[in-house]
């Protein structure tokens, strides 16, 4: 037989070169976006930094959305000795890019809240796009309580509503510095902004405080609630009628009253406690 060919078990040089070209690029470690300010606030600034930082990228683009749509592109950054920033349709003049493709946003507003996506182009280590959600908060201010009706009479329902500026805001209610929880007569709305006492009672009278809180700050407001009983209103009406009659002696006589105008009535309604 013939001796084995020296090429029978070895790939050709051309095949070796082709095989090396088809080798997949080394996998890039997953990229996450880290906020340099964990709780960004209105008027402040924040940096969105991809980590781990890619050193050999040729360009990176930031988008104000969850997808890499050019209509939502903020900017494209080209690193190098003289870095270039090419602004996109959603650039507001407050965004800049820096080393490592970090996005810096100054003068934050509530409208900056939303998704931000980065796409990094690298010849050696392709990086998939990565998205992060940015929430901008506003400190609590302007806490105010409204009460309806303004002069409640038991047992009619009384509603206290609390409003505050800020984002986002959570609410808590206190009576005479003791926290209030929902019960058979104490009703709280799903967001705790509204407190309803139904039916109301004279025992509900006291100081009511609404505490508004978020990750930035907290503020409270307090109102005084006085629940009247029907006998209280009867007494008020009786006193008003008597004072009017006190200036009209003839009507005093016709009404059968024996007291002298200017003196106190001998009989007054009594409100049982």
C-alpha positions in Angstrom: 0.0 0.0 0.0 0.9 3.7 -0.2 2.4 5.5 2.8 -0.1 7.9 4.5 -0.1 11.4 3.2 1.6 13.9 5.5 -1.6 16.2 5.2 -4.1 13.5 5.9 -4.4 14.4 9.7 -3.5 18.1 9.6 -5.7 21.0 8.6 -4.5 23.1 5.6 -2.9 26.4 6.4 -5.9 28.2 4.7 -8.3 26.3 6.9 -6.4 27.2 10.0 -6.5 30.9 9.1 -10.3 30.7 8.3 -10.9 28.9 11.6 -9.2 31.6 13.6 -11.3 34.3 11.9 -14.5 32.5 12.8 -13.6 32.3 16.5 -16.3 34.3 18.6 -15.2 37.5 20.2 -14.5 37.2 23.9 -17.7 37.6 25.9 -18.0 41.0 27.6 -19.0 40.9 31.3 -22.6 42.1 31.9 -22.8 45.8 32.1 -24.9 47.6 34.7 -25.6 51.3 35.1 -24.8 52.8 38.5 -26.3 56.0 39.8 -23.7 58.2 41.5 -26.5 59.8 43.5 -28.8 57.0 44.8 -31.7 59.4 45.4 -31.6 62.2 42.8 -33.6 65.3 43.7 -35.0 68.2 41.7 -32.3 70.9 41.1 -29.5 68.4 41.8 -27.4 66.4 39.4 -26.7 62.7 38.7 -24.3 60.5 36.8 -25.3 57.3 35.1 -22.1 55.2 34.9 -21.8 51.9 33.0 -19.8 49.3 35.1 -17.5 47.7 34.5 -16.2 50.5 32.4 -15.3 49.6 28.8 -11.9 51.0 27.9 -11.6 50.3 24.2 -15.0 51.4 22.9 -15.1 53.6 19.8 -18.4 55.3 20.6 -21.3 55.1 22.9 -24.9 56.5 22.7 -27.4 57.4 25.4 -31.2 57.3 24.8 -34.1 58.7 26.8 -36.1 55.5 26.4 -36.0 51.8 26.9 -34.9 51.2 23.3 -32.2 52.5 21.1 -34.4 54.6 18.9 -32.6 57.5 17.2 -35.6 59.8 17.9 -34.9 59.4 21.6 -31.1 59.7 21.4 -29.6 62.2 23.9 -26.1 62.1 22.6 -23.3 60.1 21.1 -19.8 60.2 22.7 -16.5 59.5 20.8 -13.6 59.1 23.2 -10.0 60.0 22.4 -7.4 62.6 22.9 -10.0 65.2 21.9 -13.4 63.7 22.8 -16.4 64.6 20.7 -20.0 64.8 21.8 -22.7 64.7 19.2 -26.0 65.8 20.6 -29.3 64.1 19.6 -33.0 65.1 19.4 -33.7 64.7 23.1 -30.6 66.6 24.3 -31.8 69.5 26.6 -28.4 71.3 27.1 -28.0 69.7 30.6 -26.5 66.4 29.5 -22.8 65.7 29.0 -20.8 62.5 28.6 -17.4 61.7 30.1 -14.8 59.0 30.5 -16.1 55.5 30.6 -19.2 56.7 28.7 -20.8 58.1 31.9 -23.8 60.4 31.3 -24.0 63.5 33.6 -27.3 65.3 34.0 -27.4 68.7 35.7 -30.4 70.7 37.0 -32.7 67.7 37.4 -36.4 68.2 36.9 -39.3 65.8 37.5 -39.6 65.3 33.8 -36.2 63.7 33.8 -37.8 60.6 35.5 -37.8 57.7 33.1 -35.8 55.0 31.3 -32.2 55.6 30.1 -30.5 53.2 27.7 -26.8 53.1 26.7 -25.3 51.4 23.7 -21.5 50.9 23.7 -19.7 50.1 20.4 -16.5 48.2 20.8 -14.5 46.4 18.1 -13.2 43.7 20.4 -15.9 43.3 23.0 -19.5 43.9 21.8 -21.7 45.2 24.6 -25.5 44.8 24.4 -27.6 47.8 25.3 -28.4 48.3 28.9 -31.3 50.2 30.5 -31.8 51.8 33.9 -34.8 53.6 35.4 -34.1 57.1 36.9 -36.5 58.5 39.4 -36.2 62.1 40.3 -37.7 63.1 43.7 -38.9 66.5 45.0 -38.7 67.5 48.7 -42.1 67.7 50.5 -43.5 71.2 50.9 -46.8 73.1 51.2 -48.6 70.5 53.3 -52.3 71.6 53.8 -55.4 70.0 55.4 -58.9 70.8 54.4 -61.9 69.7 56.5 -65.5 69.1 55.4 -67.9 70.1 56.9 -66.0 73.0 58.6 -68.4 72.8 61.7 -69.3 69.1 62.0 -72.3 68.0 64.1 -72.5 64.4 65.3 -73.2 61.9 63.8 -72.5 63.3 60.3 -69.3 62.2 58.6 -66.2 64.4 58.8 -63.6 64.3 56.0 -60.0 65.6 56.4 -58.0 65.8 53.2 -54.2 66.3 53.0 -52.3 67.7 50.1 -48.6 68.3 49.6 -46.1 69.2 46.9 -43.3 66.7 46.2 -42.8 63.4 44.5 -43.4 60.7 45.5 -45.2 61.4 48.8 -46.6 59.0 51.5 -49.1 60.2 54.1 -49.8 59.3 57.8 -52.4 60.7 60.2 -52.2 61.4 63.9 -54.7 62.5 66.5 -53.2 64.2 69.6 -49.8 62.9 68.6 -51.1 59.3 68.4 -51.0 57.5 65.0 -54.4 56.7 63.5 -55.2 53.4 61.9 -58.2 52.4 59.9 -61.1 51.0 61.9 -64.9 50.7 62.0 -65.4 54.5 62.1 -61.9 55.6 60.9 -61.7 55.3 57.1 -58.5 55.9 55.2 -58.2 56.2 51.4 -55.9 53.9 49.5 -53.2 56.6 49.4 -53.9 57.7 53.0 -54.5 61.3 51.8 -58.1 61.3 53.0 -59.3 60.5 56.5 -63.0 60.1 57.1 -64.8 59.7 60.5 -68.2 58.1 59.9 -70.2 58.5 62.0 -68.5 61.3 63.9 -68.6 61.7 67.7 -67.8 64.4 70.2 -65.0 62.1 71.3 -63.4 62.7 67.9 -62.6 66.3 68.9 -58.9 67.0 69.1 -55.8 68.0 67.1 -55.3 66.1 63.8 -51.9 66.0 62.1 -51.0 64.9 58.6 -47.4 63.9 58.1 -46.2 63.9 54.4 -42.9 62.1 53.8 -40.6 61.1 50.9 -37.0 60.0 50.5 -35.9 63.7 50.5 -37.7 65.3 53.4 -40.9 65.4 55.5 -43.4 68.1 56.6 -46.6 68.1 58.6 -49.7 70.2 59.2 -52.2 70.2 62.1 -55.8 71.3 62.4 -58.2 71.4 65.3 -61.4 69.4 65.0 -64.4 70.2 67.2 -67.4 67.9 66.7 -70.6 69.5 68.1 -73.7 67.6 69.4 -77.1 68.7 68.3 -77.9 70.2 71.8 -74.9 72.5 71.3 -76.5 73.9 68.1 -79.8 74.1 69.9 -78.2 76.2 72.7 -76.5 78.4 70.1 -79.8 79.0 68.3 -81.6 79.6 71.6 -79.0 82.2 72.7 -79.1 84.0 69.3 -82.9 84.2 69.5 -82.8 85.4 73.1 -80.3 88.1 72.2 -82.5 89.3 69.3 -85.5 89.4 71.6 -83.5 91.2 74.3 -83.6 94.2 72.0 -87.3 94.0 71.5 -89.2 94.1 74.9 -92.6 93.7 73.3 -91.6 90.4 71.7 -90.3 89.4 75.1 -93.7 89.8 76.7 -95.5 88.1 73.8 -93.1 85.2 74.0 -94.0 84.7 77.6 -90.5 85.3 78.9 -90.3 86.7 82.4 -86.6 87.7 82.4 -85.4 91.2 82.0 -83.6 92.1 78.8 -79.9 92.0 79.3 -80.1 89.2 81.9 -79.3 85.5 81.2 -82.1 83.0 80.4 -83.2 81.0 83.4 -83.5 77.8 81.5 -80.8 76.6 79.0 -80.6 73.3 77.1 -78.3 70.7 78.7 -76.0 68.6 76.6 -75.6 65.2 78.3 -72.1 63.8 78.1 
